Amino acid sequence: MKQVVQVRLLPTPEQASALGDTLRACNAAASWLSERMHTDQAFRKFDVQKRLYTELRERFGLAAQPAIRVIGKTVDAYTTLRAGLKAGNYGPPGSDRRRKVEDTPIRFRPQAGQPFDARCLSWQLGDTGRDGTVSIWTVAGRLRAVRIVGNPGHLALLRSRPAIGETDLLHRDGVWLLHAVVDSPEAARQEPANGFLGVDLGIVNIATTSDSDRFCGSRLNRYRERQNRIRKRLQAKTSSARRLLKKRRRKEARFAADVNHRISKNIVAEAERTGRGIAVEELTGIRARVRLRKPQRATLHSWAFAQLGQFLTYKAQQAGVAVVQVDPAYTSQTCHACGHVDKRNRRSQAVFQCGRCDFVGHVDHNAAHNIAARGVVCWGEVMRPDAAPILAAS
């Protein structure tokens, strides 16, 4: 299982200057390469490297391997863009927004992250502790013994891996960071002998399980409303207001990520303790499908359900817990007791009352039961062996 480990760089002023020059040179090279790729309509890595590798090195003074990493970063950016266009994320064909995206080459920020590999960056972590050093290539030459510091658990994971994959160099809010990709140990997946724990995701209640555990979203929503009010007050064009806005950015995202970490940890621990799998809703593309009034859009678009799903998945993989995604259609309108489906069963945001069997309960709890039942069906389909082909009578 791939896992990203973050450590902090502590360069000297001279080393920080060299790292900044490296990021600016690599991103300038990536932007130039992007324009050439867009003009020539050449997006395959092999073709780009064959045509532009030599010119890229000579123009921007890059070494061989960093030039390859710049080409890979640019090609990956266009791969992601084309996937978004194919999925309709930029509007239907012929729309103004889609046409603008298609006609404009990708530009890279001067301080955008730059990937490195083992030939450009090496680690010296020692045996124990929460620090170490790295050796990294820059346009000013190779920097050796650049100090790093990080979480002891993360550094222990780096020490335990025989090889560390791609590492991204980032400069964020005046801090130098390294994001390293490692192969984290994954526990053997256990068979969900006792069924599945259904998880219904929402805004009022971030997550509700089929065991009646509700993780209320009121605290997070109040925090977001407070941050929004503070941002509105700080929109004045004064220097102090701009400094405070810059200082507070990403604070809300960090708070939401912490909440999602806690929720996913509790859900995975309960599923592991009871010998069950986890069934969650497949909510891909919900922002494009759902149509809401303008005051409700900010609430929906700040809802980090995708992040919660990612946290559930990787924590479950580490614990050996099976995770399946099920179709969420009509889970809030279906009675889990008798199976009756009717939109009138949902009497309000929180109250569910079946029109056939008169079952009364919380809407999210009822939906979580339906999701758990669909998880059992989905798991049976996943584990079912391929059926033998049926031969037509001759």
C-alpha positions in Angstrom: 0.0 0.0 0.0 1.3 3.4 -1.0 1.6 6.0 1.8 2.8 9.6 1.7 5.1 10.6 4.6 5.8 14.3 5.3 9.0 15.6 6.8 10.3 19.1 7.2 13.5 20.5 5.8 15.6 22.8 7.9 18.0 24.4 5.3 20.5 27.2 6.0 19.8 30.5 4.3 22.3 29.6 1.5 20.7 26.1 1.1 17.2 27.7 1.1 18.2 30.1 -1.7 19.5 27.2 -3.8 16.3 25.2 -3.2 14.2 28.3 -4.3 16.2 28.7 -7.4 15.7 25.0 -8.2 12.0 25.2 -7.9 11.8 28.3 -10.1 14.0 26.8 -12.8 12.1 23.5 -12.8 8.7 25.1 -13.0 9.8 27.6 -15.7 11.1 24.6 -17.7 7.8 22.8 -17.1 5.8 25.8 -18.3 7.9 26.2 -21.4 7.6 22.4 -22.1 3.9 22.6 -21.6 3.5 25.3 -24.3 5.6 23.3 -26.7 3.5 20.2 -26.0 0.3 22.1 -26.5 1.5 23.7 -29.7 2.7 20.3 -31.2 -0.2 18.4 -29.6 2.3 15.8 -28.4 1.5 14.4 -25.0 3.2 10.9 -24.9 6.2 10.9 -22.7 8.3 9.0 -25.2 7.6 11.5 -28.0 8.2 14.5 -25.7 11.4 13.2 -24.4 12.7 12.3 -27.9 11.9 15.8 -29.3 12.5 18.2 -26.5 14.9 16.6 -23.9 18.1 18.1 -25.3 16.7 21.6 -25.8 15.1 21.5 -22.3 18.4 20.8 -20.6 20.3 23.3 -22.6 17.8 26.1 -22.2 17.3 25.8 -18.4 20.6 24.2 -17.3 19.0 21.1 -15.8 20.8 17.9 -15.1 19.8 14.7 -16.9 17.5 13.1 -14.2 15.8 16.4 -13.1 15.0 17.1 -16.8 13.3 13.6 -17.0 11.3 14.4 -13.8 10.2 17.7 -15.3 9.0 15.9 -18.5 7.2 13.4 -16.4 5.5 16.0 -14.2 4.3 17.9 -17.3 3.0 14.8 -19.1 1.2 13.7 -15.9 -0.5 17.1 -15.7 -1.9 16.8 -19.2 -3.0 13.2 -18.5 -5.0 14.5 -15.5 -6.4 17.3 -17.6 -7.5 15.0 -20.4 -9.2 12.7 -17.9 -11.1 15.6 -16.4 -12.2 16.7 -19.9 -13.4 13.2 -20.7 -15.3 13.0 -17.4 -17.1 16.3 -18.2 -15.6 18.2 -15.3 -15.1 21.3 -17.5 -18.5 21.4 -19.1 -19.9 19.8 -22.3 -18.1 20.0 -25.6 -18.3 23.4 -27.1 -18.9 25.3 -23.9 -16.9 28.4 -23.2 -15.3 27.0 -20.1 -14.2 23.8 -21.8 -13.0 25.6 -24.9 -10.9 27.9 -22.7 -9.3 25.0 -20.9 -8.6 23.2 -24.2 -7.1 26.2 -25.8 -4.8 27.3 -22.9 -1.5 25.4 -22.1 -1.0 24.4 -18.5 1.1 26.9 -16.5 3.1 25.9 -13.4 3.5 28.3 -10.4 7.1 29.3 -9.7 6.9 27.6 -6.3 5.0 24.5 -7.4 6.2 21.2 -6.1 9.0 19.3 -7.9 9.3 15.5 -7.9 12.7 13.9 -7.2 13.8 10.2 -7.3 16.6 8.2 -5.8 19.1 9.6 -8.3 18.4 13.2 -7.3 17.7 12.8 -3.5 19.1 10.4 -1.0 18.3 9.9 2.7 20.5 9.6 5.8 18.2 8.8 8.7 20.3 7.1 11.2 19.0 4.4 13.6 16.6 6.3 15.9 15.3 9.8 16.6 13.1 12.3 14.9 15.8 13.9 12.7 18.3 13.1 9.9 19.7 14.6 6.8 19.2 14.4 3.0 21.3 15.0 0.0 19.5 16.8 -2.8 20.3 18.1 -6.3 19.9 21.8 -7.0 20.8 24.1 -9.9 23.7 25.4 -7.7 25.1 21.9 -7.2 24.3 19.0 -4.9 23.4 20.0 -1.3 24.6 17.6 1.3 23.6 17.1 4.9 20.5 19.2 4.7 18.7 18.7 8.1 15.2 17.2 8.3 12.8 16.7 11.2 9.6 14.8 11.3 7.2 12.6 13.3 9.1 9.8 14.9 6.6 7.3 13.6 6.9 8.6 10.0 10.7 8.5 10.2 10.6 5.0 11.6 8.5 4.0 8.6 11.1 5.5 6.2 13.9 3.7 8.0 12.1 0.4 7.7 11.6 0.6 4.0 14.4 -0.8 1.8 13.6 1.8 -0.9 11.8 5.2 -0.9 9.9 6.1 -4.0 9.2 9.5 -5.5 9.7 12.5 -3.2 8.2 15.9 -3.8 9.9 19.1 -2.7 7.5 21.8 -1.6 7.7 25.3 -0.3 4.6 26.3 1.6 4.1 29.3 3.9 7.8 29.8 4.3 8.4 26.1 5.2 10.3 23.6 3.2 8.7 20.1 3.1 9.4 16.7 1.5 6.6 14.4 0.7 8.0 10.8 0.3 6.0 7.9 -1.1 6.7 4.6 0.6 5.2 1.1 0.5 3.5 0.8 3.9 2.9 -2.7 5.3 -0.6 -3.9 4.6 -2.3 -6.5 6.8 -3.9 -9.6 5.3 -7.5 -8.8 4.6 -9.8 -10.7 6.9 -13.1 -12.3 5.7 -16.0 -10.2 7.0 -17.6 -13.2 8.9 -20.1 -11.1 10.8 -21.3 -9.0 7.9 -20.7 -5.3 7.2 -20.8 -2.1 9.2 -22.8 0.4 7.1 -21.7 4.0 7.0 -24.0 6.8 5.8 -22.3 10.1 5.0 -23.9 13.4 5.3 -23.6 17.1 6.2 -25.7 17.3 9.4 -24.2 14.1 10.6 -20.8 13.5 9.0 -21.1 9.8 9.4 -23.7 7.5 10.9 -23.1 3.7 11.3 -25.6 0.9 11.4 -24.7 0.4 15.1 -26.4 3.8 15.8 -23.1 5.7 16.2 -23.5 9.2 14.9 -20.6 11.6 14.3 -22.3 15.0 14.4 -21.2 17.7 12.0 -22.5 20.6 14.0 -19.2 21.4 15.5 -17.4 21.3 12.2 -20.2 23.4 10.5 -20.0 26.0 13.3 -16.3 26.2 12.9 -16.6 26.7 9.2 -19.2 29.4 9.6 -16.9 31.2 12.1 -14.0 31.0 9.8 -16.1 32.4 6.9 -17.2 35.3 9.1 -13.6 36.0 10.0 -12.5 35.9 6.3 -15.3 38.4 5.4 -14.1 40.8 8.1 -10.5 40.5 6.9 -11.3 41.4 3.3 -10.1 45.0 3.9 -7.1 45.9 1.8 -4.8 46.7 4.8 -1.4 45.1 5.2 -2.3 43.7 8.6 -5.5 42.1 7.2 -3.6 40.5 4.4 -1.0 39.1 6.7 -3.6 37.6 9.0 -5.5 36.1 6.0 -2.2 34.5 4.8 -1.5 33.2 8.3 -5.0 31.6 8.7 -5.2 29.9 5.3 -5.5 26.2 5.3 -6.5 26.3 9.0 -10.0 25.2 8.2 -8.8 22.4 6.0 -6.4 21.1 8.7 -9.3 21.1 11.2 -11.6 19.2 8.9 -8.8 16.7 8.1 -8.3 16.1 11.9 -12.1 15.4 12.3 -12.1 13.0 9.4 -9.0 11.2 10.8 -10.8 10.7 14.2 -14.0 9.5 12.6 -12.3 7.0 10.3 -10.1 5.7 13.1 -13.2 5.0 15.3 -15.1 3.3 12.4 -12.2 1.0 11.4 -11.5 0.1 15.0 -15.1 -0.9 15.6 -15.2 -3.0 12.4 -12.0 -4.7 13.3 -13.2 -5.5 16.8 -16.4 -7.0 15.6 -15.0 -8.9 12.7 -17.0 -7.0 10.0 -16.2 -5.2 6.8 -17.1 -1.6 6.1 -19.7 -0.6 3.5 -19.8 3.1 2.3 -21.6 5.0 -0.3 -20.2 5.6 -3.8 -20.5 9.4 -4.0 -18.2 10.1 -6.9 -19.4 13.1 -9.0 -22.0 14.2 -6.4 -21.0 17.9 -6.8 -21.8 17.7 -10.5 -25.0 15.8 -10.1 -26.6 17.7 -7.2 -28.4 21.1 -7.8 -28.8 23.3 -4.8 -29.8 26.9 -4.0 -26.9 29.4 -3.8 -26.7 29.6 0.0 -26.3 25.8 0.2 -23.5 25.4 -2.4 -20.7 26.5 -0.1 -21.8 23.9 2.5 -21.8 21.1 -0.1 -18.5 22.0 -1.7 -16.7 22.3 1.6 -18.0 18.8 2.6 -14.8 16.6 2.6 -16.6 13.3 2.0 -13.9 12.2 -0.5 -11.2 12.7 2.1 -13.1 10.7 4.7 -13.5 7.9 2.2 -9.7 7.9 1.5 -9.0 7.8 5.2 -11.4 4.9 5.8 -9.8 3.0 2.9 -6.2 3.3 3.9 -6.8 2.7 7.6 -8.9 -0.3 6.8 -6.1 -1.7 4.5 -3.6 -1.3 7.4 -6.0 -3.2 9.7 -6.9 -5.9 7.2 -10.6 -4.8 7.1 -12.6 -5.2 3.9 -14.1 -2.1 2.4 -16.8 -2.0 -0.4 -18.6 0.9 -2.0 -22.2 0.5 -2.8 -24.8 2.4 -4.8 -26.4 5.1 -2.5 -29.6 5.3 -4.6 -32.8 5.4 -2.5 -31.0 4.3 0.7 -32.7 7.2 2.6 -36.2 6.3 1.2 -36.1 2.5 1.7 -37.3 0.9 4.9 -34.6 -1.6 6.0 -37.2 -3.6 8.0 -39.6 -4.4 5.1 -38.0 -3.0 2.0 -40.7 -0.5 1.1 -39.4 2.4 -1.1 -41.2 5.7 -1.1 -39.9 9.2 -0.9 -42.7 10.0 1.6 -41.1 7.6 4.1 -38.6 10.4 4.8 -40.8 12.7 6.8 -38.1 15.3 7.6 -34.3 15.7 7.6 -34.0 13.3 10.6 -37.3 11.3 10.9 -38.0 8.1 8.9 -41.4 6.5 9.1 -42.3 3.6 6.8 -45.7 3.9 5.2 -46.2 0.2 5.0 -44.9 -1.3 8.3 -44.9 1.9 10.4 -41.2 1.5 11.4 -40.0 4.8 12.9 -36.3 5.7 13.3 -33.6 8.1 12.3 -33.1 8.6 8.6 -29.3 8.2 8.6 -29.5 5.1 10.8 -32.0 3.5 8.5 -29.8 4.4 5.5 -26.8 2.9 7.2 -28.7 -0.4 7.6 -29.5 -0.4 3.9 -25.9 0.3 3.0 -24.7 -2.6 5.2 -27.1 -4.9 3.5 -25.9 -3.8 0.1 -22.4 -4.3 1.3 -23.1 -8.0 1.9 -24.5 -8.3 -1.6 -21.6 -6.4 -3.2 -19.1 -8.5 -1.3 -20.8 -11.7 -2.6 -20.5 -10.4 -6.2 -16.8 -9.5 -5.7 -15.9 -12.9 -4.2 -18.0 -14.9 -6.6 -15.8 -17.0 -9.0 -16.1 -16.3 -12.7 -18.9 -18.4 -14.2 -17.9 -20.9 -16.9 -18.9 -19.8 -20.4 -22.1 -21.3 -21.7 -21.5 -23.0 -25.0 -24.2 -22.6 -27.7 -25.7 -25.7 -29.1 -24.3 -26.5 -32.5 
